Amino acid sequence: MRINYFFNIFLLIFIFMHSTNNVYSSNHKIQLKEVYDNLRNKEFSEAIIKLKLLSEKNVTIAQSLYSKVLYVGNITTQDFEISYFWANIARLGGEKENENLLGKLDNLISKDNKIKINEKIKNFLSKLAVSGNKLAIIQLAKCNLELSEEPNYEDAYKWFNIAVALGIKSAKNKRDEMINNIETQKLFEIQKESNKIFNKIKNLGD
């Protein structure tokens, strides 16, 4: 009971602090506040459902919290594979505290399973990226460097290139770093592909 008590207090503080963060949209802040209220009222099933939905919308704080909930297994059953999935996506989105959790999960999941989960992560982010989710575009670029069996500089360049074109100027240095690792002819092909994807994304907002 004592462990459950302190874990629930941690969840409440964690949600409250991040629900006031200006990074999140008004709608996401409202939903985070609802999760906070659910946890405070010990409505754990409702809180978990909302955390999952927010995670699927690429709200990184929800992904970070959801991964911790699945790892600890206090208010739901433990699921290390899904915890690993969301912890990685959150980390790619800037939630650095998830590195500690991933360190704990590292020895609990086999190499083969990690490869399969990492592919699912890439597919999840790809769908969001082509729909115009800017954060997912950056996450996908990083994913190609950090979660591929070997760094995929070509795909990383493609998505960093698209990110810069969409106004994410912080991606410029990373985009330019990739160029030295790509053959010239291949670079031209990737740039054409980048342009096609960029135009499709731009047309979504027209």
C-alpha positions as CSV (number, residue, x, y, z in Angstrom):
1,M,0.0,0.0,0.0
2,R,2.8,2.4,0.8
3,I,4.5,1.8,-2.6
4,N,1.1,2.4,-4.3
5,Y,0.5,5.6,-2.4
6,F,3.9,7.1,-3.2
7,F,3.6,6.0,-6.9
8,N,0.2,7.6,-7.2
9,I,1.5,10.8,-5.6
10,F,4.3,10.8,-8.1
11,L,1.9,10.5,-11.0
12,L,-0.3,13.3,-9.8
13,I,2.7,15.7,-9.4
14,F,4.1,14.6,-12.8
15,I,0.8,15.3,-14.6
16,F,0.1,18.6,-12.8
17,M,3.6,20.0,-13.6
18,H,3.4,19.2,-17.3
19,S,-0.3,20.1,-17.8
20,T,0.7,23.7,-17.3
21,N,3.5,23.5,-19.9
22,N,3.1,25.9,-22.8
23,V,4.4,23.3,-25.2
24,Y,1.0,21.5,-25.3
25,S,-2.2,22.7,-27.0
26,S,-5.1,23.9,-25.0
27,N,-7.0,20.7,-25.8
28,H,-4.1,18.5,-24.7
29,K,-3.8,20.5,-21.5
30,I,-7.5,19.9,-20.7
31,Q,-7.0,16.1,-21.4
32,L,-3.9,16.0,-19.2
33,K,-5.9,17.8,-16.4
34,E,-8.6,15.1,-16.8
35,V,-5.9,12.4,-16.3
36,Y,-4.7,14.3,-13.2
37,D,-8.3,14.3,-11.9
38,N,-8.8,10.6,-12.7
39,L,-5.7,9.7,-10.8
40,R,-6.5,11.9,-7.9
41,N,-9.9,10.3,-7.6
42,K,-8.4,6.8,-8.1
43,E,-10.2,6.3,-11.4
44,F,-7.3,4.4,-12.7
45,S,-9.0,2.7,-15.7
46,E,-10.2,6.0,-17.0
47,A,-6.7,7.6,-16.6
48,I,-5.0,4.7,-18.5
49,I,-7.5,4.9,-21.4
50,K,-6.8,8.7,-21.7
51,L,-3.1,8.3,-21.4
52,K,-3.1,5.7,-24.2
53,L,-5.2,8.1,-26.4
54,L,-2.9,11.0,-25.7
55,S,0.1,8.8,-26.4
56,E,-1.3,7.9,-29.8
57,K,-1.7,11.6,-30.6
58,N,2.0,12.0,-29.9
59,V,1.8,13.9,-26.7
60,T,5.2,13.1,-25.3
61,I,4.5,13.6,-21.6
62,A,1.6,11.2,-21.9
63,Q,3.9,8.7,-23.6
64,S,6.5,9.1,-20.9
65,L,4.0,8.6,-18.1
66,Y,2.2,5.7,-19.9
67,S,5.5,3.9,-20.3
68,K,6.3,4.3,-16.6
69,V,2.8,3.0,-15.6
70,L,3.3,0.0,-17.8
71,Y,6.8,-0.7,-16.4
72,V,5.8,-0.3,-12.7
73,G,2.5,-2.2,-13.0
74,N,0.8,-0.7,-10.0
75,I,-2.4,0.5,-11.5
76,T,-2.4,-1.9,-14.4
77,T,-0.5,-5.0,-15.4
78,Q,3.1,-4.8,-16.4
79,D,3.9,-4.8,-20.1
80,F,7.6,-4.3,-20.7
81,E,7.4,-4.4,-24.5
82,I,4.7,-1.7,-24.8
83,S,6.6,0.3,-22.1
84,Y,9.7,0.1,-24.3
85,F,7.7,1.3,-27.3
86,W,6.3,4.4,-25.7
87,A,9.4,5.2,-23.7
88,N,11.5,5.3,-26.9
89,I,9.0,7.5,-28.7
90,A,8.9,9.9,-25.8
91,R,12.7,10.0,-25.6
92,L,12.9,10.8,-29.3
93,G,10.4,13.6,-28.6
94,G,12.7,15.1,-26.0
95,E,11.6,13.4,-22.8
96,K,15.2,12.7,-21.6
97,E,14.2,11.2,-18.3
98,N,13.0,8.1,-20.2
99,E,16.6,7.1,-20.7
100,N,16.7,5.8,-17.2
101,L,13.6,3.7,-17.8
102,L,15.0,2.4,-21.1
103,G,18.2,1.4,-19.2
104,K,16.1,-0.8,-16.9
105,L,14.1,-2.3,-19.8
106,D,17.3,-3.0,-21.8
107,N,18.0,-6.4,-20.1
108,L,14.4,-7.4,-20.0
109,I,13.8,-7.4,-23.8
110,S,15.6,-9.6,-26.2
111,K,17.5,-8.1,-29.2
112,D,15.1,-9.7,-31.7
113,N,12.1,-8.2,-29.9
114,K,13.8,-4.8,-29.8
115,I,14.2,-5.0,-33.6
116,K,10.6,-5.8,-34.0
117,I,9.4,-3.1,-31.6
118,N,11.7,-0.5,-33.2
119,E,10.2,-1.3,-36.6
120,K,6.7,-0.7,-35.1
121,I,8.0,2.6,-33.7
122,K,9.2,3.6,-37.2
123,N,5.8,2.7,-38.7
124,F,3.9,4.6,-36.0
125,L,6.0,7.8,-36.5
126,S,5.9,7.5,-40.3
127,K,2.1,7.6,-40.3
128,L,2.1,10.7,-38.1
129,A,4.9,12.3,-40.1
130,V,3.2,12.1,-43.5
131,S,0.0,13.5,-41.9
132,G,2.0,16.6,-41.0
133,N,2.9,16.1,-37.4
134,K,6.0,18.1,-37.1
135,L,7.2,16.5,-33.9
136,A,6.9,13.1,-35.5
137,I,9.0,14.2,-38.4
138,I,11.9,15.0,-36.0
139,Q,11.3,11.8,-34.1
140,L,11.3,9.8,-37.3
141,A,14.6,11.4,-38.4
142,K,16.2,10.6,-35.0
143,C,14.7,7.1,-35.1
144,N,16.5,6.3,-38.3
145,L,19.8,7.2,-36.5
146,E,19.2,5.8,-33.1
147,L,16.9,2.8,-33.4
148,S,17.9,1.3,-36.8
149,E,20.3,-1.7,-36.6
150,E,22.7,0.6,-38.5
151,P,22.3,4.4,-38.7
152,N,20.2,5.2,-41.8
153,Y,21.6,8.5,-42.8
154,E,19.6,8.6,-46.0
155,D,16.2,8.5,-44.4
156,A,17.4,10.7,-41.5
157,Y,18.5,13.3,-44.0
158,K,15.2,13.0,-45.8
159,W,13.1,13.8,-42.7
160,F,15.5,16.5,-41.4
161,N,15.3,18.1,-44.8
162,I,11.5,18.1,-44.7
163,A,11.5,19.4,-41.1
164,V,13.7,22.4,-42.1
165,A,11.4,23.1,-45.1
166,L,8.4,23.1,-42.7
167,G,10.0,25.7,-40.6
168,I,11.8,23.6,-37.9
169,K,15.1,25.5,-38.1
170,S,16.6,23.6,-35.2
171,A,16.9,20.6,-37.6
172,K,19.2,22.4,-40.1
173,N,22.5,21.4,-38.4
174,K,21.5,17.8,-38.2
175,R,20.3,17.8,-41.8
176,D,23.6,19.2,-43.0
177,E,25.6,16.7,-40.9
178,M,23.9,13.8,-42.8
179,I,25.2,15.0,-46.2
180,N,28.8,13.8,-45.6
181,N,27.5,10.2,-45.1
182,I,25.5,10.0,-48.4
183,E,26.7,9.5,-51.9
184,T,26.2,12.5,-54.2
185,Q,23.9,10.7,-56.7
186,K,21.9,9.2,-53.9
187,L,21.6,12.6,-52.3
188,F,19.9,14.0,-55.4
189,E,17.4,11.2,-55.4
190,I,16.6,11.7,-51.7
191,Q,16.1,15.4,-52.2
192,K,13.6,14.7,-54.9
193,E,11.8,12.3,-52.6
194,S,11.9,14.9,-49.8
195,N,10.3,17.5,-52.1
196,K,7.4,15.1,-53.0
197,I,6.7,14.4,-49.4
198,F,7.0,18.0,-48.4
199,N,4.5,19.1,-51.0
200,K,2.0,16.4,-50.0
201,I,2.3,17.6,-46.4
202,K,1.9,21.3,-47.4
203,N,-1.2,20.4,-49.5
204,L,-2.8,18.9,-46.4
205,G,-3.1,22.4,-45.0
206,D,-4.4,24.0,-48.1
